[in-house]
Every structure is written in structure tokens, then in C-alpha cells.
Amino acid sequence: MRLAIVITSSYDRVKLPTLPSAVIDGELLGDRLAERDAGFVVEYVGSVRKLTARLERLLTTTGKVPDSVLVFFSGHVAPRDDRLALLVPSADGTRLRRLRAERLGRLLSGIDNAAVVLDLVHPPMPEDALASVAVLERVRAEIGQQEHGLHLISAARPADAQHPTGSSMFARLLLLGVERSALAEGGEVSLARVYQELRKEADRVGQPNALAYFSGQKPFLLTRHGADALTAQDIVIEESVPVSSPVSSAPRSKPPPKPRRRSSGSLRAQAPPKRRPSGQLRAPPAADAAPASVDPPSEPLDTPPLSEHADASDPLAALSRAAENRSVKPKPATADEMVEGGFDQLALDEYASAIDHFKRALFMLPSSRKQERGRIHLGLGRAKLALGREPEAANHFDKALTLDSGLHEAFDEVREILLKQKDYTTLERLLKQRLDDSEPRQRASAWAGLAQLWRQQGELRRAEEILRRALSDAPDAPELLAELAELQLELGRHRACVESLERLIELLPTTGAQAMAALQAARVTLEFLPDRAKALAFARRALELDPTRLDALELLAVELGGERKFRQLAEIYQAVAVATNDQELAFDLNKKLGLIYRDELSDVEAARIAFANALKTHPADHQTRMLLADVYEKAQQWDELATLLKQAIYYEPLNASLSRRLLGCAERLGDHDAAWRAAVALESLEDADINESLLAGQHRPEGLLEFNAAIDASTWQRLTHPAGGAARDVLATVARSAVAVRSRQLKSKGKLPDLSDHEVVDTQSGTTMLGRSLAWTSRVLGIEEPTLYLAKTHASTLHAVPANAPSVVAGRGLARDRSLHELVGTWARHLGTARAGLELQSVFPTIRELAPLLLAALWLGGAEDVEAEGRVADLADELEEDLTPDESEALQAAVGRFPIERAKAELEEFVVSCAHTGARVALLTTSDLELVLSLLPQDADAVRADVIWFSLSDVYSQLRTELGIAVSDA
């Protein structure tokens, strides 16, 4: 089975400079390939998802594995720094699907006979005249040369790719090449032959910008040889119609007949084919194109001689004409006319006739006219090259250059032949002749290319001689010096190689390239020359030039470490860590530097600085922090160690070993409160030994704490969890209005509890433990005591009621089986959020209910890119009615500081902050970590970790001291 895959898509909705009729071009080619003489199964692939997977399925699941595959792609190519992408728009034209060129090559690598035909349009790139060639070369490199099969690629700018009809110039030429080849080959058409025909036509019309063809070992046949092969009668070949011609040899009464389109897409003629006067074939016009017209002559035609109107059957007239013809002798052609005639025949692919013209011209031209004779040999070489007689062609090109050294075309032609034949000796001779009058840098570049060819053939010494000659023309050319250094290394001339690299360091334009040359010099010196100090000097210079050269750093580390020169190695690590902008590299170097100072140089202070610098880059790195802790402990710097351990516990609050180490440090410092809190943390983590358990229980409070002051605004600010601060600021400005709106909403839905049905608890009488605990907690927290309503239910429930005055409804079972201490913790956790400015969490308990409120507040505050619709718009209207002027002004200020791009994250962090803050307040009012942890839901792992860390933090320690509840004795 022969499979053709046509990949095209409509670009009507995509604003890209590309072919406007890619689909039409693909269908024309697909229809041609589906003809019986071609015998392909054609699959069209449009803008679909997972295009690569679909191609794989086409290649493997079409009934049987195809024995030949042709892929045609018409569309856009996007060059990238690392690779190329062939772009196919999605079905709706809103985004692009990418097909990697390299992936396309890999898909076809397993097919014995495969071809890729790419009709590519790339961005304009007006600043780069060779952009099309560069794109073509990158596509060629990424698809890769296959052992079997071939590739035909065109690359052009959008403006250069289109035919005047609007279709792809390349697609038109490709179809024309197929048809012309079918005639020339007698029905068996290979893509190689199509390329020859296409190349000639492309050269004539000047399009496309870049065209390449390269093949594997087997020819790829576009049509099958057989009874159904294409014949000359199947092709339409029209003669060109002159437009606005001043003279017409014969009047035309009607336009020429239009060709009929075959249903499959190819064209058949109504008459035998005719050759155009210019020798070129022209593709039939589009089906909807208007026929060409002939304008009338601008001036009246001269009246022809009478003999032209005489009756052809008149014997007397015939004799008169014969006499006239006899009297007019043909003028012999001149040498110049023979030369031009030869090139005309060459353009018509009449190679034998062209050779005859050129040979006759050589006989006619005197030897003194060297330039003209050189041009004749150029034509002879091209004709014989087209006939496959390469040695003869090379000889003619050589003679052309001998006669005229300025014939660039002859040199380009013979160079390709000599490179193919690997005749570098002749190429070198021609190069010498050609470069005698060239600029020094041009000569140097040409010599460098020749040296590379000799090097590829193993002629290293000859290549070195040529490079030295090139350097005599351009002594400051770094590319030549780099080639020479590589060659000298390959020859085993190591000292000369190092000398060349040393000169190269000074000539290279960038510090990165200089560092690479210095590192190469270090490696060669270290491996082949007995001069270790010089090698290390080269490596250090590479690092000075480019601190990111990790290979140079590794070389120095191995060599200096092996010689135990740790002081020098530490200096290098220090210099690179300071100079680099790579945070990962700086972290690694500082960590290694700390180990060297600690273990090899016994410099505790330097080790401390290095580990501390490493932690600045990665503050959560536990290993580095423990290394620094060991340094503090060894130096008996207990204050610094305690601070470091508290920082470590922030990142790992559930790590019991950190709490135990902090306990020991606190005991050495005589900080009894810190030691007790560390023991309580170990008990809560269920990792305390018997002594730690005894210490934790020694100061555990049993009744209400005796605070020496109420919690003020500064205390609340330190208690509040910092996350979600931007959302907290915005919501705080609409809190009063939001509570009122929430109350009205619940009342309208019949969900607002009727407080008249509940029993009001007198908290001042102190007759109930529930009322006493609420009064005490409110007083300590410094907030307005809410009205306590006792519900008829016996459940242990507790919830706030949205009302103008703070109100809370508690179930009768709330105080059952709870101590006064436990009730204080419950009230503190509930009321703490209100005092911290988080009261909205109690009446908008879920994030789904808070989200519309935040959006409405942002919209009222004038946030950009926020729209109020539906439920959010209604809520915004209700909020606006209740906001005071001061609240509106505060809202606008808070919204101005709010990061809109983090709106969702800020709201999530706000909800987390509410839970964390409530637990912290409960811990402060009860001093009982285990009690607070018992009040948390089972899934509140994050809150649990935060309150454990907070119980050991400096902030909590300071608050306990200020409020007079810290443990003061052992």
C-alpha cells in the first residue's frame, strides 16, 4: 500500500502571515496522487488535537503497514531557539497546534520508502535577507537524513510565497513538475526528477526563496510504471498568449479552449500538447480564472505585400515567391549569437543542441577573447553536468576559471563536483587561483574551509599547513586559531595547542567564550604537560571570566582537594559564591564552604558565616540548619542556637527532635518558661520521656489564669496569623454592612433564629459556669461581651447570630462534662476571630459564601478587571446602601493595595488565618497546648502544626511575659 498524508488547514480565523489557499493546494496535490497511475491512498489531516498521535495511527493502522509514505504539509513554520514547530490552527482558529519537525522525521524513520514535502511560510524577518535559507537548513537538520526516502522542502516569506492567483507558488510548481516529469519519464516519475523540473522552473520565475532536496538510498516514485501510466495526451500544455502585443501574426477570433478539470484533480487536454516558443511548460490556469485577452494593436498594421495575399494555387505567384526566396540568402550566425543560442537551448533542456552551439562558438572565437571563451566553457560544463558527465563538466569549469578567474558561477559548480568526488587537491589548486586577488579575511575563511576538508580525510598535517597560511592573512581571526588548536591537539602537539589557546583567550569577543578556551587550556595542560600550577591558573582564570563554569570549579576542587590545599579551595568557593547570580550554585558553594571551614580548617566562625549565607538562600533546608546548629553548640552559643532551633521548628513543627534540642538549650540558658513549653510540645507530640512528662505536668494550669493586663491592640496584632492580610483589610471595611446584609438575607429566608424564643443568660450573676467563663474570657480579650442566649436543644452547639449587637446562641449541652478551663478555651477560640477583625468568618462560615462578598467589595472599591454580575451585583448594591462615607473611603484605599491577580489565594489564606488565629487566642488564654489541640477538628493538621510552633515561638514567649503568666521557676 502507498500512503499519502496531506496536512493542511484553513487560516481564515488565525492572524498569521501564511498561505491563503493551503487547503486548496493540498487537495490539488492529494487528488493528483490519488490517480490510478500514482496509486496512493490519500488521507487528509486538518486541525485536530493530538496530531502526532493521529499520524502514528495513520502509519500503523490503515489495514497494513505502508511500503511507501508521502507527507505533504502546507502552512506556517515558527523558528525557535531550540527547535522548529509546524503550526496547524485548531478547528475554531483560536489557538495553534504544534507539530515538531523532528517528530515528523522520527515517525518516518521506520518506513523503508518515505518522503516529506514541506511548503513552509515563515515570519517576514525583513532584517535577515537569508532567513528563508536559514529556516530551510534548520528543518533539514531537525527532520534528519533517512537511510531510505527523501525530502523536498520550500521556505519563503508570505509575500514571496504567493502566486498572483493567491495560491502557493511552490504548490503550483510542484504540480507542474510532476506533470512534466511524467512526460519525460514515460510514466515512471521519481521525486528526484520532479525536483529537477521544479528547480528549473523556480530559477526561471525567481521563486521560492529557498528550495532543497535530499534523498536516501532509494528513489521515491510518485507514479507507478504500468498500463495506467500518464501519457502526453493527458497533459494540457498551452502556448503563452501575448498581451498588448503591437503586432499579431494572425488575428484570433476567439480565445483558446479552456482545459477540462479531471474529477480527481489532475488535468487532461482536449488536444495534443504543444511546446511553447520559449521551451517552458506552463501550468493550466485556475478553473475560475478569466481567459487571457489580446488587446488590439495601438497603431494600424502595415499592409502586407501583395504576394502574401496571392492565391497559393497560382503557379506564377509560386514562381515569384521562389525567386524572392532564392535572392535572399540567410545571414550566417555570429559567434556571440551562437553563444546566446547555446544558453537558450540550455534553458530549454536541449543539452545536445546547446553543446553543439557552444562548440561552434569556440571555433569561431579567437583565443584573445578569453572572457567570452570562459563563458562558453561555463555553458558546456552546465550542459554536460545535466547529462551526468561530471568529469567532463569539471574539466570545462576548470578551463572557464583559467580563462576568467572572476567567473563565480564556474567555481561554485566545480566546487560541488570536486567535493562530491573528494578531489581536494584540484579544489585547493582552484582555490589558490581564485583567492590571489581576494581580501585577506575572505582568503582566510576559504582556507579554513579547505583545511576542514583535509582534516575530515585524515590529512592533519596538510590541514595544519593550510590553517597557518590562513592565519598569516588574518592573524586576529579567533575561529582560525580555534581550529588550529583543535588540530594541534589531535596531532599530539600539546604545547603548541596550549600556546594557541592562550592567544585565543585574548581574541575571543565574549567572556563566556574566553572562559571555555581557558578551561580547555587547563585540561590539556593538566593531562599532557607536567605543569600542574599552570593548569590550575588556567582553571582559575576561567572562573574569573565566567563564575558559572562549574566544570572549571570541579577541576579545581578535585585537584586542590587531592593536594589538601583547602585554604585555596575555600578562597575559590568564596569568590564564586559572591560573584554568581545562580542562587542554587551559591547555596551549594556556601554549604561546602562551611564544611571545609568546620572539618578541614577548624575555623568555627567562618563555618558559621558560610552556613548562615547558605540558609539565606534556602531558609527551609533542614540539613544546613542542623549543620549551623552543631557549630553553635560546639561554640556554646546557646542564645544563637535557641533562635536557630525556633526557626527550624517553624518549618518542621512536628519534628520532636527539634523540640527536645530546644528544651536542652533552654535549660542551659535558665529559661524555665521555654523549657516547660518545649516539654509540653513533646508531650503533645506523644514523644516525651518520663522526665519531660513530669516537667510538662508540673506547671499545667488547673483554673483560670491571673492576667496582669487585658489584651490590647498590639497584642492582637501579634496574635493574628499574617496570611490573607490583603483580603482581611478589604473585608474589614465592609464587615458591619455585610453583617447587616446577612441578617436581612437570613430573615427573609426564615433562617434567622428568633431570639425571643431563647433564654437570656445573665453572665454577671455568676450563677452558671457557662456565663462566668464567657464573662471572664470577654474581659481578658478586651472585647464587648456578647449577649448569651441558651437554646432549648441539649446539643453542645455554639454559633454567632448576625445582629447589630454581638450575640451568640449556645446549646444547653455545651457546658456538660466540661471544666471551666475547657469552656474558656472554647469561648476564646470562638471570640478570638471577632476581636482580631475576622468576625465575618462566623457569619460567612465557608469560602463559597465569602467569595461573592469579596468580589462585591472589590467592585465597590473600584478594582480593575472585576465585574459584578448576578448574585455579586445584588450583594454589592445592598452593601453600598449600608456603607458610611468613612467606610467607603477606607474600602477604596484597601482595594488599591489588593493584588487582584492573587484574589483566590488571598481569600483561601484569609480562611486559614481565621482558624490559626482562633487556636492561638485559645492557647494564650488557657496556656494549655493539649487542651487547644483537643478542641480542633480531626482534619485540622495545618492548624495543629501552627499552634505547636506558636507555643515555642518568641512571640508567644514575649506575650506570656507581658501578661504575667510565664513560668518563673524550675
N, C-alpha and C positions, 0 to 999 in steps of 0.2 A: 504493500500500500504506500502511496505517495501522499504526504500530508502537507497542505499549505495553511499557515495560520496568519490571518490578516488582522492586525491590531490597529484600529483607528477609533476616533471618537469625535463628536461634534463639539466645537469650541464656541458655539453661539453665545453661551452664558458666561464664559470664562474670559476675563480681561487679560489675555496673554497674546503677545505677538506671534501668531502661528499661522499655519495654512488654513485658509477659509474653507477648503473643499477636501479635507483629509479623507472624509468618508467616501466621497465620490471617487477619488483616486484609488483608494483601497478596493472599492467594488470593481472598478475597471480592471485592475490587475487580477483580482480574485476571479472575475468572470473569464479572463483570458486563460488563467491557469486551470480552470475547470473544463476547458475544451477537451475534446477526445484526444487530440494529438499530444496534449500535455499530460492528461490523466491524473490530475491531483484531486484529492478530497479537500475541499476548501472549508475552513472553519473561521467564522468572523468573531472577533472578541472586541467588545465595546468597553465602556467604562463600568466595570464590575468590581466588586470587592474581592479581595484575595486573588488578584490577577495572577500572581506567580503560581499559586496552588492550582488555578484553573489550567494554566499552561502545562503543568506537570500532568494533570489528568488527561489533557488532550494528547499528550505524548505517550501515555501508557494505557489508556482505557478506551481507545477508539476501535476496539474489536481485536486488533493485533498491533504489535509494535511496528511502527512505520519503518520502511527501509530507506526512506529519504524524507527530509523535513525542510520546508522553506518557511521562514518567518519574515513577514513584511510589516514594518512599523512606520506609520506616518504621523508625525506630531512633534512635540516640543521636547527639548533636552535642556536640563538645568545643570550647568557645571557647578561642582562644589570643590572645596579644598581637598577633601579626602576621596570623593568618588563622584560618579555621574548618576543622574536619575532621569529616566524616560518618563515623562509625565502624561497621564491619562486622566481627564476630568471624571468626576463622579457623574451619575445619571442626572442629578439635578444641577450640575455645574457649580456647586458651592464649594467644593474642595477638590484637591488633586490626589490621585492615586499614583504612587511611585513604583516603577519597575526598574530595579537595578540592572545596569548594563552587564555587570559582572555575573549577576544571577542568570541572565539570559544565556551567557556563554557557558555557564556550568550546566544548564538544562540541556544544551545541545551536545555537550562533550561526549555523551554516551551513544550518540547516533552515528552510524557508520558514514552516512552521507547527509550533511546538514548545511544549510545556508541561512545567513541573516542579511536581509536587505533593509537598511535604515534610511528613511527620508526625514532628516532632522532639521529643525529650525531652532536656533539658539538666540539668546538675547542680543540686541543690537551691538553693544560694546563698540561705540564709534572710536574710542581711543586706541583700539587694537586692530590694526589692519589685517593681522594674521589670526584673528580669533577663530575663524572657521577651520583653519588648518589645525589649530591647537585642539579644538573640540574633537575633530576627527581623529587625531592621534590618541587622545585620551580614550575615546570609545574603542578604538582598535586595541589599545593596551588592556582595557578592562574586559572586553569580551574574550580576548585571547586567541592565539592561533591554534586551531584544532588540527589533529592529525588527519582527519577526514573533513571534507566540506570546505566552504569558503564564505566570504563575507563581502558585501557590497554596500558602501556607506556614502551618504552625501550629507554635508553640513553647510548651512548657509544662514545668513541673516533673513528675517522675514521679508524685507523689501527686495532682497536679491533672489529669493526662492520662488517667486511667483511668475507665472506666465501671464502675458497680457489678458488671457481669458479668465484669470483668477485662480486657476488650478496650479498644482505643483509642477514646476519646471522639471524637476527630477523625475516625477512620475510619468510625465509625457515623454521624456527622453527614454525612460526605461521601457515603456510600451513600444516606442518606435524601434529601440534596439532589439527587442525580442522579434519583431516582425521582420526587420532587415536581416537579422541573423538566420531566421527561418528560411528566407530565400537563399542566402549564401550557403547554408549548410545542407540544403536538401532535406530539411525536415528534422534533423537532429541538432538541437540548439543547446549549447552549454553556456553557463553564466559567464565564463571567460570570454566567449565570443561576443556575448551581449555587452560586456564591459568595453571591448574594443570598439564596437559600433557606437556605444554611448559616449565613450571618451572623444571620439572624433566629432560627434555632433556637439558635445559640450564645449570642446575647444572652438568650434565654429561660432556658436552663439554666445560664448563667454560665460556660461552658467553650467552648473552651480559653482559656488565659491571654492568648495573643496570636495573632491571625489576620490575615493580609494577603493581598491580591490585587492584582496589577498586570499589565497586558497590553500587547501591541504593537498593531500596526495592524489585525490580522485577528482575528476571533473564533475561538476554538478549539472545534470541535464534538466533543462526546463521543459523540453518536449521529448516524446519518445519516438524512436525510429520505427516506422511501420506503415501500414496501408493508410492510416488516418493522418499521416504527416501533412503539414501545411504545404501548399503549393503556391506558385507565383500568382495563380488566379485568385487566391484567397485574400490578397493584399491590395488595398487601394493606394495607388501612387499617383498623386495629382501633380500636374505641372503648375509652377507658380504663375499667378495671374498678375501682370504688371498693373500698377495703379497710377493713374495720371500720366500715362506714357504719352510723349509728344507725337510718336509715330506708331502706327499699328500696321503690321504686315498684312493682316487680313481682318476685315470687320467681323464682329461677333454679334450674332442676332440674339442669342440668349445665353445665360450663364451656364457653366458646365454642370452636368448632372451631379446631384449630391450622392455621396456614398450611403449605402444602406447599412444600418447597425444590426449586427447579429445579436440574437437574443442573449447569447452568453457573454457579450461584451466585446468580442473581437470584431474586426471589420472585414467585409468581403466586397469585392469590386463588381461593378456591372460591366466592366470592360477590361481587357488585358492591361497589365501595368505598363506604364510609360516612364522613361527616365527623364528627369528634369535636365534642362540645359546645363545647370551648374554641377550636375552629377550627384546632388544630395537628394535624399528622400524626405518628404515632408509628411508628418502625421496628419490624418484627416481632421478637419475642424470639428468642434463640438456640435452636437446634434441641434442645438438651438442657436448656433451662430448664423448670422446673416451671410449670404453669399457675397463674395468679393465682387465689386463692380468696377467697370472700366470707365474712367472719365473721358469725355470727348476731347480731342486734341485742342490745345489752346490756340493754334494757328491752322489755317486751311492747308491741307496736304497738297504737295506738288503733284501736277498731273503726270502720270507715268507715261513712258514712251509708247508710241502707237503700237510698237511690236509686242508690247505686253498684252494688248487687247486683241491682237490678231487671232484669227481662228487657228487653233492648233493643228487642224487638219489641212491647212493651206500649204502645199509644197513650197510655193515661192517664199512664204513667210518663214518656213522652216529653214530654207537655204539661207535667207537673210540672217536669221539668228545664228546659224552655224558659222557664217562668215564673221559676224561680230565676235563670237566667242573665240574664233581662231586668231583674230587680230589682237586680242587682249591676252598677253602672256602673264602667268602668275608670277608675282614678285617673290624671290627666294627669302626665306626667313633669316633674320639676323641671329647672331649668337645670343644676344640679350633676349630676343623673343623665344629662342629655344630654351633658355634657362627658365623664363617665366612659364613657358608651356610645360616644362617638366614639373614645376611646383604645382601648376594647375592639375596635371594628371595625378600627382601625388595626393592632392586634396580629394580627388575622385576615387582614390584607392586603385588607380590603374598603375600598378607598380612597374610592370614590364615596360609600358609606354613611357613612364617617367624616366626609367633608366635609359631608354633609347634617346630621349630628348637630351638628357644630361651628357651622355657620351658624345653625341653630335656637337653639343656646345663646346665640350673640351677640345675637340678637333678644330673648331672654328676660332677659339680664343687664343691670342698669343700668350706666351709664357710670362710676359711682362705684367699682365693683368692678374696679379696674384690674389687680390681680394675677391675678384669675380670667380676665379678658379677655386678658391677656398669655399665659396658659397655653393658651387656646383658639387664639390665633394661632400658637403653637408647634405645636399639633397640625395646624392647617391647613397650615402650612409643610411639615411632615413628609409629610403626605398628598400634597401637590402635588409635592414633590420626588421621591417614589416614582413618581409618574406622569410624571416627566420635564419638568415645567413649572417649571424653575429660576427664571426671573424672578419668577413669582408667588410661589414659595416664599420667595425672598429678601425680597420685599415683606412677607410675613407675619412672617418672623423679625425684620425691622426694626421692624414695629409691636409685636411682642412685647417687644422691648428698650425701645422708647419707653414702653410701659406699665409694664414691670418691668425695671429695669436689672440686677437680680440673677439673671435667667434665663441661667445659664451655658450651658445646652444650646442656647438660641437663638443665642447669639453664636458658639458653635463651629460650628453648622450654617451660618450665614450667612457666616462667615469662609471656609469651604471653598468656598462658591459664588462669593464675590467674588474669591478667589484664582484660581479656575478661569477666571473671566471677566476677570481682571486689572483689576477695578474698585477701584483702590486709594483713590480719592477717597472713595467711600462707606465703605470699610473704615476709613479714617482718621477719618471723622466718627463712626462707631460706636465706634471705639476711644476717642476723646475722651470720649464719653458714659459709656463703661464704666469708664474709669480715673480719673474725678474723685474717687472715694472710695477708691481703692486706695492701698497703701503706696508710698512713693517708689521703692524698688528694683523693685517689681513694675511700676510705670509705666515706669521706665527700661528694663527688659527688653523690655516690649511695644513701646515707641517704637523701640528698636534693631531689632527685627524688622521694623517697618514701614519704617524707613529703609533697610534692606537691600532690601526690595521695590522702593522707589522707585529705589534705585541700580541694580538689575537692569534697570529700564526706562529708564535713562539720565537720570533726573531727579536729577542730582547735587546741585544747589543745594537742592532741596527736601529731599533726604535729609540734607544738612548741617544745615539748619534744625531738622529733627526730632531729630537727634543732639544738637545744642546744648540743645534743650529737655529731652532725656533726661538730659544732664549736669547740668542745673540741679536735677533731682530727686535725682541720685546723682553728685555731683562726684568721688567717690573710686572710681568703678567703672572698673577698668582696661580691661574689654572694650569699654566705650563709647568710651573715649579712643583705643584701638587702632583701632576702626572709623573714628573721626573723622580720625585721622592718615592712614589709607589713602585716605579720601575727599578730604582736602585735597591729597594728593599727586596724585590723579587729576585734581583741578581745577586743578592747577598752582600752588597756594598753598603754595610750598615753605617759606617762612619760618614760616608758621603750622604746617605739618606738623612741622618740627623742634621748634618750641615744644611741640606736643602730645606728641611722642616724649620730649622732655626731662622733661615732667611724668609720662609713662607709666613711665619708668625708676624713679621713686621709688615708684610704686604697685604695681608687679608683685610677686608674692609670692616668686618664686624668683630666684636669681642667674642661672640659665640664661636665663630669660625677660628679665631686665633686660639681660643681655649682648646678646641678639638685638635689643632695642629700641635699645640704644646703637649697635650696628653699623648698623642701618637709618638712624639719625640721621647717622652718619658718611657713609654712601653718598649720602644726599640732599644733605647739606651739600657734599660734595666735587663732586657732579655739577652742582648747580644754584645754589649760593651761593658767592660769592667769599671764602670764609673757610677756607683750607686748614688753618690751625693748629687751628681748632675741630673740623674733621673728624678730624684726627689725634688730637685729645684724646678725641673720642668713641670712636675705634677702640681707643685705649689703655685707656679705661675698660672697654670690652667685654672686653678681655683680662684686666684685673684681676679682673673679675667671674667670668669663665669662661676659664681658660687653654686650654681645648680648642677655642676658637673659631678654627679655622685660617683661616677667611675673613677675620677681622679681622687676623690676623697677616699674611696675604698682602697685604691692603690696605696695611698699614704698610710691609711690605717693598718693595712697588712704589713707593710714594710717597717713602719715605726713601732708598731706593736710587737713585731717579731724581734726587733732590736731593743725592746723595752724602753724606748725613748718616749715615755708617756708625757713628759712636760711639753715636748714639741707637739705631740699629737693633741694635747689639751689646748694649746695655743691655736692650732689649726681649727679644731672644733669650735672654739670660742669665736674666732674670726668669721667663720662661715655662718654660724648661728646668728650673729649680729647682722651680717650682710644680706642674708637671704630673705625673700618675701614669702617663701613657702612655709606656712605655719606647721605643716606636718614634719617637714625637714627640721625646722627649728626645735620642735618638741623632741624629736628623736635625738638630735645632737645634744641638747641640754641634759637629757636623761643619761646618755652615755657619758657626757662630761662629768655629771655628778658621781657616777660610778667610778670613773678614773680618779677623781679627786678623793673619794672616800676610800677606795680599796687599794689604789696604787701609790698615791701621793700623800695620803693621810692628812689631807687639808680639809678639815671639817667645815670651816666657814665657806670655802669655795664650793664644796659639795652642796651645802645648804643653799647658796645662791643659785647654783645650776638647777637643783631640783625645784626651787621656787619659780625660776623662769620657765621651766617645763610646765608647771601647774598653771601658769598664766595663760598658756596656750590651750591646755586641756585640763580645766579645773576638776572634771569628774573622773580623772584617771586614778583609780584606787591604788594601783601598784606604785606609781610615782609618789603619791601622798604618803604611803606607808614607808617608802624609802626615806622621805624627808622626816617622817616621824621617828625613824630609827636614828637619824642624825641628831634630832633634838634630844632624844632620850640619852644618847651617848654623851651629849654635851650637858645633860641635866638641865636643859632649858624647859622647865615644866610649864611655865605660862604659855610659851610658844607652842608646846606640844598640846596643851589643852585646847587652844584656839584651833589648831590644825585638826584635832580629832572631832571637834564640833562641826567643822566644815565637812569632814568626811562623813559624819553621821547625816548631814543634810542630803547627801547623795545616796547613802545606804542606811536609812534609819532602822532597818530590821536586822542589821549585822550586829549580833550580840557581842562579838569580839571587840568592836569599837567601843561599845558602852562599858565593857569590862576594863578596857585600857584607860578610858576616861575616868572610871572610878579610882583606879590606882593613881592616876595623875592628880586627881582632886584630893586624895588623902595626903599625898606628898606636899601639896600646896596648903593643906589645912582648911580647904573649902568644904565644910561639913554639909552645907545645903546641896552643893553639886554632887558630892559623894552619895548622899541619900537619894537624890533624883536619879543618879545612874543605877543605883541598886534597885529602885522601883522599876526602871525601864527593863532591867534584866529579869525582874520578877514578871513583868507583863509579857515579856518575850518567852517566858517559860524556860529560861536558861540560867537561872540564878542557882548558885550553890547554897549550902546551909548558912554560911556566914552572910552572904549577900541577902538572903531571905530574911535573916534576923534584922539586918540593918534596914531593909525596906519596911518591915513592920514596926520598927522602933518609933518612928515619928509619923505614922499614918494617922490623920485626924479622925476623931470619932464624932465630934459635934460641929457646931457652926464655928467658922474661923473668926478670929478677932482682928479685923482690918483697922489700921490706924488712920485710914482715909478712904474716901469714896473714889471710884474710878473716874478720872477726869478725861477731857478730850484727848490729851497727849497719850494717855494710857490706851484709850480706844483705838487711836491711830496705830499704835504698835501691836495691838491685839488683832487687828483686821488683817486677813490674808490679802497680800498685794495683788493677786491675779484679778483680771477683769476690771481694773480700775477705771478705764475709759467708759465702759458700759455703766459702772456704778455711778459715775459722775453725771451721766446723761439721765439715768433713771431716777436719781435722787431729786432732780429738779422737777419731775412730774409725779413724784410719789404721792403727794397729798391729793392732787387731782385724780390720779389713777385709782386710789383707794375709793374715792367718791364715785367714780365711774363704775368700778367693780361692784360697789354696794347697790347702785341702781340696776345694774345688769342682773345680779342675783335676785333682787327683789322682784323685778319684772318677770323672772322665770319661776318665781315661787321657791327659790332655793335659799333665800336668806333666812336664817333661823329667827324665830320670834322670841326675842329676849325676855318678853313678859311672861313667857311660859317657863322660864328657868328661875332657879333660886339664886338670889344675890348673896354672896358670901362676904361677911364683914371681916376683912383681914385685920382691922385694928384691934378687935376684941381679943384676938389670940386664942380663941377657943378651939380652933381646928388647926391641925398640923399643916394642912394644905394652904390655909390662909396665912399662917405665920411664915411658912417658907417663902411664899410669894412676896409678902411684905419685906422680909429681910433681903431677899435677892434683888428686889427693885431698888431698895435703898442703897445697897452696896454698888449696884451697877449705875446708880445716878440717873435713873430714868423715871418717867411718870408711871406710877403703879397702875396697871390696867385693872378695869373692873372685872371681877371674877364671877362668872355665872356657873352654877352647878347644874349639869344636865341630869335628867331623870334616869338616863341609861347608867348601868352599872359597869360599863366598859371603861378601861383606863385610857380614854381618848383625851386629846388636847389640841385645840385649833383656835386660830385668831378669827375674829369677826370684823369684816371691813365696816368700820363706822368712824364718825368724826372723832370720838373719844376712844382710846385704846381699850379693847375689850377682848376677853378670852373665855372660851367655854370649855370646861373640864368635865370629864365623866366621873361619876361617883367612885369608880374603881381605881382612879389614878393614885390615891393615897394608900390603897390597900397593900399591905405587905411591903411598904417602902418606909425607910428611915427618913428622918428629917434631912440627913445629909444627902440621900439619894434624890429627895424632892428638890433640894437646892440645885443639884446638878441638872435635873430635868428642866426647872424654870430657867436656869442660866443659859442652857443650850437653846431654849426657845426664844427668850427675850434678848439674847445677845445679838442676834442678827438685826433686831429693830434698832437697838442703840448704836450699832455700827453703820447705820444708813442703809441696811439691807431689808427693810421691813416689807418691801414688795414681794420678797420670796415667800412670805407667809400667806399672802392673798392671791398671788400668781404662782402656785407651787411648782409648775412644770415649765420646761423650756419652750414647749409649744404655746403656752399661754403668754410667756414673756416676749417671744419673738415679735408678734404683732405690736405689742406695746413699745418695744424698742424702735421698730420701723416707723411707727406713728410719731414718736418723739423726734427721731432724726429728721423726718419730713417737716415737722413743725419748726425745727431749729434751722432749716434751710440747707440741709445736706445735699450735695450734688449727687446725681445718679441714683436717687432714691425716689420712687414713685409710690403714691398712696392710692390703692385701688381696693374696692370691695370692703372687706372687714377692716382693713387697716385705715382706709379713708374715713369710715364711720367712727372708728375709735379716735382718730386724730381730731375730728370735729367735736366730739364730746370732751376731749382733753382741753382743747383750745378754749371752750366755754368756761372752764373752771380755773384756768391759769391766771395768776396775777401778773401785772407788768414786771415785777421783780423776778418772778419765776420764768417768764418768757425771756427776759434778758439773760438770766443765768443759763437757760437752756441753749440759747444761741452760742454763748461762749463755750459751753461744754461740747456742743456739736462741732464747733470749729476745731476742737482739739481731737475729735474722734477719728480713728483710722478706718475709713469706710471699707477698705479692702480686707480688713480683719473683723468685720462685723460679726460673723458667725462665731469665730474663735473667741472674740471678746465676750459674747453672750454666754458661751459654754464655760469660759473661765469665771465669769461672774457667778454662775450657779455653783461651781466648785468652791469659790471663795466663800459663799454663804455657809456651806456645810463645814468648811475648815474653821471659819470664824466662830461658829456656834460651839464647836468642840473646844477651841482654845479658851473661850469665855468660861465654859463649864470647868475646864482644868484649873483656871485661875481662882474661881470661887470655891472649889472643893479641895484643891491640892491632892486629888486622888486620881491618879492616872488609870488605875484598874477600873474604877467606877466609871470614868468617862468612856473608856473603851467598851464597857458593858452596855452603855446606852446607845452605841452606834449600831446601825443595821449590819447584818452579816456580810453584805456585799460592799461595805464602805472601806475597802482596802486602802484607797488613797487617803481618806480622812484619817484612818488609823495610823498610817505611816507618818503623816504630817504632825499629828498631835504627839507622837513619840519623839520626833525630832524637836518639836517646840518645847517639850518638857525638859530637854537637855540644853536648850539654846541660851545664849547670853541675854536675849531679850526677856525671856521668862525669868531668868535669874535676877535681872535688874528690877522687874516688876514686883517680884516677891520681896525683895529688899525694901523697895519704896513703900509697899503696902504693909510691911512689918510682919510678914508671915513666913519668912525664910527660917530654916533650921540654923540655930546659932551654936549648938554644942554637939559633941560627939555622942 
